[in-house]
């Protein structure tokens, strides 16, 4: 992976399925560089992580993203379970209301 960092996710993953394959997530995507620096997207949804593509909701945002709603698709690019780290690719579509 050689892409430039433009932001970071901060939030919580909660185990939400008896078989351990389902998570519930709620996090802020905080833009730290680039055009949207200082703005956030607020993301919430279920993450059945063994699936290649998972859809989640974008419930709101701050800064440039005030009054947005949308959805996105996430794909796991890299997962390091012992150290609880992962790189996740998000393709997000939002609309201003
Ligand atoms: C991102 O999602 C949009 C709409 O869901 C889709 O049209 C587009 O092709 C996707 N882009 C990539 C890079 O997957």
Backbone and ligand atoms as CSV (ligand in chain L), in Angstrom:
chain,resi,resn,atom,element,x,y,z
A,1,UNK,N,N,0.854,-1.204,0.000
A,1,UNK,CA,C,0.000,0.000,0.000
A,1,UNK,C,C,0.881,1.241,0.000
A,2,UNK,N,N,0.753,2.077,-1.011
A,2,UNK,CA,C,1.590,3.266,-1.078
A,2,UNK,C,C,0.738,4.534,-1.172
A,3,UNK,N,N,-0.483,4.484,-0.722
A,3,UNK,CA,C,-1.300,5.690,-0.813
A,3,UNK,C,C,-1.013,6.614,0.367
A,4,UNK,N,N,-1.290,7.892,0.163
A,4,UNK,CA,C,-1.018,8.924,1.152
A,4,UNK,C,C,-2.166,8.949,2.157
A,5,UNK,N,N,-1.808,9.139,3.426
A,5,UNK,CA,C,-2.845,9.188,4.450
A,5,UNK,C,C,-3.620,10.502,4.360
A,6,UNK,N,N,-4.946,10.418,4.346
A,6,UNK,CA,C,-5.764,11.636,4.360
A,6,UNK,C,C,-6.657,11.692,5.598
A,7,UNK,N,N,-6.696,10.603,6.351
A,7,UNK,CA,C,-7.528,10.628,7.541
A,7,UNK,C,C,-7.385,9.353,8.344
A,8,UNK,N,N,-8.118,9.333,9.466
A,8,UNK,CA,C,-8.042,8.200,10.379
A,8,UNK,C,C,-9.430,7.877,10.890
A,9,UNK,N,N,-9.649,6.602,11.175
A,9,UNK,CA,C,-10.908,6.183,11.781
A,9,UNK,C,C,-10.719,6.134,13.292
A,10,UNK,N,N,-11.696,6.664,14.020
A,10,UNK,CA,C,-11.681,6.559,15.482
A,10,UNK,C,C,-13.047,6.141,15.935
A,11,UNK,N,N,-13.119,5.009,16.617
A,11,UNK,CA,C,-14.417,4.552,17.082
A,11,UNK,C,C,-14.332,3.177,17.676
A,12,UNK,N,N,-15.430,2.453,17.577
A,12,UNK,CA,C,-15.562,1.194,18.287
A,12,UNK,C,C,-16.091,0.105,17.383
A,13,UNK,N,N,-15.518,-1.063,17.530
A,13,UNK,CA,C,-16.066,-2.276,16.930
A,13,UNK,C,C,-16.593,-3.137,18.078
A,14,UNK,N,N,-17.815,-3.601,17.979
A,14,UNK,CA,C,-18.402,-4.410,19.044
A,14,UNK,C,C,-18.768,-5.768,18.453
A,15,UNK,N,N,-18.355,-6.822,19.135
A,15,UNK,CA,C,-18.729,-8.157,18.701
A,15,UNK,C,C,-20.250,-8.282,18.820
A,16,UNK,N,N,-20.933,-8.669,17.739
A,16,UNK,CA,C,-22.401,-8.617,17.780
A,16,UNK,C,C,-23.042,-9.890,17.249
A,17,UNK,N,N,-22.260,-10.939,17.094
A,17,UNK,CA,C,-22.832,-12.175,16.570
A,17,UNK,C,C,-22.259,-13.346,17.366
A,18,UNK,N,N,-23.107,-14.334,17.677
A,18,UNK,CA,C,-22.664,-15.444,18.528
A,18,UNK,C,C,-21.484,-16.207,17.938
A,19,UNK,N,N,-21.413,-16.302,16.608
A,19,UNK,CA,C,-20.298,-17.039,15.994
A,19,UNK,C,C,-19.022,-16.195,15.864
A,20,UNK,N,N,-19.060,-14.953,16.334
A,20,UNK,CA,C,-17.859,-14.108,16.310
A,20,UNK,C,C,-17.522,-13.534,14.944
A,21,UNK,N,N,-18.381,-13.741,13.945
A,21,UNK,CA,C,-18.065,-13.259,12.598
A,21,UNK,C,C,-18.773,-11.954,12.257
A,22,UNK,N,N,-19.523,-11.453,13.201
A,22,UNK,CA,C,-20.246,-10.212,12.946
A,22,UNK,C,C,-19.861,-9.156,13.953
A,23,UNK,N,N,-19.608,-7.964,13.441
A,23,UNK,CA,C,-19.257,-6.840,14.304
A,23,UNK,C,C,-20.269,-5.735,14.085
A,24,UNK,N,N,-20.408,-4.899,15.096
A,24,UNK,CA,C,-21.170,-3.666,14.936
A,24,UNK,C,C,-20.153,-2.558,15.062
A,25,UNK,N,N,-20.186,-1.621,14.142
A,25,UNK,CA,C,-19.181,-0.579,14.200
A,25,UNK,C,C,-19.824,0.797,14.251
A,26,UNK,N,N,-19.164,1.675,14.927
A,26,UNK,CA,C,-19.557,3.077,14.943
A,26,UNK,C,C,-18.257,3.863,15.060
A,27,UNK,N,N,-17.973,4.668,14.033
A,27,UNK,CA,C,-16.730,5.437,14.101
A,27,UNK,C,C,-16.829,6.741,13.317
A,28,UNK,N,N,-15.933,7.637,13.663
A,28,UNK,CA,C,-15.770,8.882,12.920
A,28,UNK,C,C,-14.597,8.707,11.992
A,29,UNK,N,N,-14.776,9.144,10.769
A,29,UNK,CA,C,-13.682,9.195,9.814
A,29,UNK,C,C,-13.208,10.643,9.840
A,30,UNK,N,N,-12.033,10.852,10.400
A,30,UNK,CA,C,-11.535,12.205,10.626
A,30,UNK,C,C,-10.504,12.521,9.549
A,31,UNK,N,N,-10.811,13.506,8.714
A,31,UNK,CA,C,-9.875,13.877,7.652
A,31,UNK,C,C,-8.783,14.750,8.244
A,32,UNK,N,N,-7.529,14.344,8.023
A,32,UNK,CA,C,-6.391,15.061,8.613
A,32,UNK,C,C,-5.548,15.779,7.566
A,33,UNK,N,N,-5.744,15.444,6.304
A,33,UNK,CA,C,-4.989,16.082,5.223
A,33,UNK,C,C,-5.903,16.252,4.027
A,34,UNK,N,N,-5.506,17.129,3.121
A,34,UNK,CA,C,-6.226,17.258,1.850
A,34,UNK,C,C,-7.426,18.181,1.949
A,35,UNK,N,N,-8.201,18.119,0.891
A,35,UNK,CA,C,-9.337,19.010,0.679
A,35,UNK,C,C,-10.325,19.078,1.859
A,36,UNK,N,N,-10.545,17.956,2.544
A,36,UNK,CA,C,-11.575,17.896,3.590
A,36,UNK,C,C,-10.991,17.912,5.000
A,37,UNK,N,N,-9.738,18.335,5.115
A,37,UNK,CA,C,-9.057,18.394,6.414
A,37,UNK,C,C,-9.929,19.079,7.461
A,38,UNK,N,N,-10.073,18.446,8.621
A,38,UNK,CA,C,-10.852,19.028,9.712
A,38,UNK,C,C,-12.306,18.603,9.721
A,39,UNK,N,N,-12.786,17.996,8.637
A,39,UNK,CA,C,-14.170,17.532,8.583
A,39,UNK,C,C,-14.232,16.055,8.958
A,40,UNK,N,N,-15.422,15.588,9.304
A,40,UNK,CA,C,-15.576,14.163,9.636
A,40,UNK,C,C,-16.803,13.578,8.953
A,41,UNK,N,N,-16.767,12.267,8.789
A,41,UNK,CA,C,-17.943,11.491,8.382
A,41,UNK,C,C,-18.252,10.550,9.535
A,42,UNK,N,N,-19.526,10.431,9.860
A,42,UNK,CA,C,-19.943,9.574,10.969
A,42,UNK,C,C,-20.542,8.298,10.400
A,43,UNK,N,N,-19.880,7.192,10.720
A,43,UNK,CA,C,-20.201,5.909,10.098
A,43,UNK,C,C,-20.734,4.922,11.117
A,44,UNK,N,N,-21.739,4.179,10.698
A,44,UNK,CA,C,-22.396,3.251,11.610
A,44,UNK,C,C,-22.916,2.068,10.817
A,45,UNK,N,N,-22.800,0.873,11.349
A,45,UNK,CA,C,-23.383,-0.269,10.657
A,45,UNK,C,C,-22.869,-1.595,11.142
A,46,UNK,N,N,-23.326,-2.612,10.444
A,46,UNK,CA,C,-22.927,-3.968,10.774
A,46,UNK,C,C,-21.790,-4.358,9.841
A,47,UNK,N,N,-20.860,-5.127,10.333
A,47,UNK,CA,C,-19.715,-5.547,9.527
A,47,UNK,C,C,-19.534,-7.055,9.682
A,48,UNK,N,N,-20.019,-7.780,8.684
A,48,UNK,CA,C,-19.843,-9.240,8.680
A,48,UNK,C,C,-18.505,-9.472,7.980
A,49,UNK,N,N,-17.428,-9.382,8.747
A,49,UNK,CA,C,-16.106,-9.223,8.130
A,49,UNK,C,C,-15.593,-10.376,7.273
A,50,UNK,N,N,-16.111,-11.624,7.382
A,50,UNK,CA,C,-15.654,-12.623,6.402
A,50,UNK,C,C,-16.138,-12.336,4.969
A,51,UNK,N,N,-17.139,-11.473,4.816
A,51,UNK,CA,C,-17.621,-11.138,3.473
A,51,UNK,C,C,-16.640,-10.180,2.804
A,52,UNK,N,N,-16.451,-10.338,1.509
A,52,UNK,CA,C,-15.498,-9.495,0.774
A,52,UNK,C,C,-15.930,-8.025,0.810
A,53,UNK,N,N,-17.193,-7.769,0.523
A,53,UNK,CA,C,-17.698,-6.386,0.512
A,53,UNK,C,C,-18.849,-6.257,1.495
A,54,UNK,N,N,-18.782,-5.251,2.346
A,54,UNK,CA,C,-19.848,-4.997,3.317
A,54,UNK,C,C,-20.344,-3.563,3.148
A,55,UNK,N,N,-21.648,-3.412,3.198
A,55,UNK,CA,C,-22.222,-2.073,3.070
A,55,UNK,C,C,-22.502,-1.491,4.450
A,56,UNK,N,N,-22.297,-0.189,4.593
A,56,UNK,CA,C,-22.555,0.479,5.870
A,56,UNK,C,C,-23.215,1.816,5.582
A,57,UNK,N,N,-23.747,2.419,6.624
A,57,UNK,CA,C,-24.412,3.704,6.472
A,57,UNK,C,C,-23.519,4.854,6.900
A,58,UNK,N,N,-23.667,5.985,6.215
A,58,UNK,CA,C,-23.036,7.231,6.655
A,58,UNK,C,C,-24.182,8.070,7.205
A,59,UNK,N,N,-24.188,8.264,8.517
A,59,UNK,CA,C,-25.350,8.872,9.150
A,59,UNK,C,C,-25.294,10.395,9.222
A,60,UNK,N,N,-24.097,10.954,9.203
A,60,UNK,CA,C,-23.983,12.416,9.210
A,60,UNK,C,C,-22.518,12.784,9.055
A,61,UNK,N,N,-22.218,14.033,9.345
A,61,UNK,CA,C,-20.837,14.481,9.256
A,61,UNK,C,C,-20.706,15.848,9.891
A,62,UNK,N,N,-19.460,16.332,9.897
A,62,UNK,CA,C,-19.214,17.679,10.421
A,62,UNK,C,C,-18.387,18.447,9.401
A,63,UNK,N,N,-18.289,19.764,9.621
A,63,UNK,CA,C,-17.503,20.597,8.720
A,63,UNK,C,C,-18.109,20.584,7.331
A,64,UNK,N,N,-17.287,20.283,6.338
A,64,UNK,CA,C,-17.769,20.225,4.956
A,64,UNK,C,C,-18.929,19.239,4.817
A,65,UNK,N,N,-18.944,18.224,5.665
A,65,UNK,CA,C,-19.944,17.149,5.535
A,65,UNK,C,C,-21.181,17.331,6.414
A,66,UNK,N,N,-21.410,18.547,6.929
A,66,UNK,CA,C,-22.657,18.792,7.670
A,66,UNK,C,C,-23.849,18.460,6.788
A,67,UNK,N,N,-24.829,17.806,7.371
A,67,UNK,CA,C,-26.076,17.456,6.674
A,67,UNK,C,C,-25.904,16.419,5.560
A,68,UNK,N,N,-24.843,15.634,5.603
A,68,UNK,CA,C,-24.768,14.576,4.594
A,68,UNK,C,C,-25.381,13.281,5.121
A,69,UNK,N,N,-25.778,12.485,4.179
A,69,UNK,CA,C,-26.212,11.108,4.434
A,69,UNK,C,C,-25.712,10.294,3.261
A,70,UNK,N,N,-25.488,9.003,3.524
A,70,UNK,CA,C,-25.033,8.190,2.411
A,70,UNK,C,C,-24.783,6.760,2.811
A,71,UNK,N,N,-23.974,6.139,2.001
A,71,UNK,CA,C,-23.651,4.735,2.246
A,71,UNK,C,C,-22.247,4.496,1.717
A,72,UNK,N,N,-21.739,3.345,2.048
A,72,UNK,CA,C,-20.419,2.999,1.531
A,72,UNK,C,C,-20.248,1.497,1.509
A,73,UNK,N,N,-19.196,1.098,0.811
A,73,UNK,CA,C,-18.824,-0.312,0.746
A,73,UNK,C,C,-17.415,-0.422,1.304
A,74,UNK,N,N,-17.206,-1.361,2.211
A,74,UNK,CA,C,-15.845,-1.548,2.730
A,74,UNK,C,C,-15.281,-2.900,2.346
A,75,UNK,N,N,-13.967,-2.903,2.133
A,75,UNK,CA,C,-13.236,-4.129,1.819
A,75,UNK,C,C,-11.991,-4.159,2.681
A,76,UNK,N,N,-11.701,-5.315,3.247
A,76,UNK,CA,C,-10.497,-5.448,4.067
A,76,UNK,C,C,-9.300,-5.661,3.156
A,77,UNK,N,N,-8.309,-4.775,3.290
A,77,UNK,CA,C,-7.091,-4.886,2.482
A,77,UNK,C,C,-6.015,-5.650,3.248
A,78,UNK,N,N,-6.046,-5.528,4.554
A,78,UNK,CA,C,-5.001,-6.125,5.394
A,78,UNK,C,C,-5.566,-6.290,6.797
A,79,UNK,N,N,-5.282,-7.454,7.409
A,79,UNK,CA,C,-5.786,-7.665,8.761
A,79,UNK,C,C,-4.706,-8.338,9.591
A,80,UNK,N,N,-4.461,-7.788,10.774
A,80,UNK,CA,C,-3.452,-8.293,11.701
A,80,UNK,C,C,-4.182,-8.506,13.023
A,81,UNK,N,N,-4.813,-9.683,13.156
A,81,UNK,CA,C,-5.688,-9.945,14.306
A,81,UNK,C,C,-4.939,-9.894,15.649
A,82,UNK,N,N,-3.743,-10.539,15.783
A,82,UNK,CA,C,-3.073,-10.487,17.095
A,82,UNK,C,C,-2.832,-9.066,17.594
A,83,UNK,N,N,-2.549,-8.142,16.679
A,83,UNK,CA,C,-2.291,-6.755,17.093
A,83,UNK,C,C,-3.504,-5.849,16.920
A,84,UNK,N,N,-4.662,-6.465,16.577
A,84,UNK,CA,C,-5.905,-5.709,16.422
A,84,UNK,C,C,-5.749,-4.519,15.474
A,85,UNK,N,N,-5.139,-4.784,14.321
A,85,UNK,CA,C,-4.977,-3.714,13.337
A,85,UNK,C,C,-5.530,-4.183,12.010
A,86,UNK,N,N,-6.027,-3.256,11.230
A,86,UNK,CA,C,-6.516,-3.601,9.901
A,86,UNK,C,C,-6.457,-2.372,9.017
A,87,UNK,N,N,-6.331,-2.622,7.724
A,87,UNK,CA,C,-6.471,-1.546,6.738
A,87,UNK,C,C,-7.718,-1.877,5.942
A,88,UNK,N,N,-8.638,-0.945,5.925
A,88,UNK,CA,C,-9.926,-1.167,5.289
A,88,UNK,C,C,-10.141,-0.114,4.220
A,89,UNK,N,N,-10.539,-0.560,3.050
A,89,UNK,CA,C,-10.806,0.377,1.948
A,89,UNK,C,C,-12.283,0.737,1.975
A,90,UNK,N,N,-12.577,2.021,1.971
A,90,UNK,CA,C,-13.964,2.490,1.984
A,90,UNK,C,C,-14.268,3.223,0.677
A,91,UNK,N,N,-15.352,2.868,0.055
A,91,UNK,CA,C,-15.855,3.632,-1.090
A,91,UNK,C,C,-17.176,4.248,-0.625
A,92,UNK,N,N,-17.148,5.563,-0.394
A,92,UNK,CA,C,-18.270,6.246,0.246
A,92,UNK,C,C,-18.987,7.150,-0.749
A,93,UNK,N,N,-20.306,7.083,-0.739
A,93,UNK,CA,C,-21.141,7.975,-1.558
A,93,UNK,C,C,-22.032,8.751,-0.604
A,94,UNK,N,N,-21.933,10.088,-0.609
A,94,UNK,CA,C,-22.791,10.898,0.267
A,94,UNK,C,C,-23.485,11.980,-0.520
A,95,UNK,N,N,-24.578,12.439,0.048
A,95,UNK,CA,C,-25.378,13.492,-0.556
A,95,UNK,C,C,-25.655,14.545,0.500
A,96,UNK,N,N,-25.533,15.812,0.134
A,96,UNK,CA,C,-25.869,16.905,1.062
A,96,UNK,C,C,-27.363,17.144,1.023
A,97,UNK,N,N,-27.988,17.274,2.223
A,97,UNK,CA,C,-29.428,17.565,2.274
A,97,UNK,C,C,-29.665,18.994,2.710
L,1,LIG,C1,C,-17.734,3.269,-5.681
L,1,LIG,O1,O,-19.123,3.160,-5.527
L,1,LIG,C2,C,-19.868,3.748,-6.580
L,1,LIG,C3,C,-21.344,3.750,-6.222
L,1,LIG,O2,O,-21.738,2.769,-5.302
L,1,LIG,C4,C,-19.553,3.003,-7.866
L,1,LIG,O3,O,-20.275,3.571,-8.929
L,1,LIG,C5,C,-18.065,3.109,-8.150
L,1,LIG,O4,O,-17.722,2.351,-9.283
L,1,LIG,C6,C,-17.259,2.592,-6.947
L,1,LIG,N1,N,-15.851,2.897,-7.179
L,1,LIG,C7,C,-14.887,2.002,-6.945
L,1,LIG,C8,C,-13.485,2.490,-7.153
L,1,LIG,O5,O,-15.120,0.863,-6.566
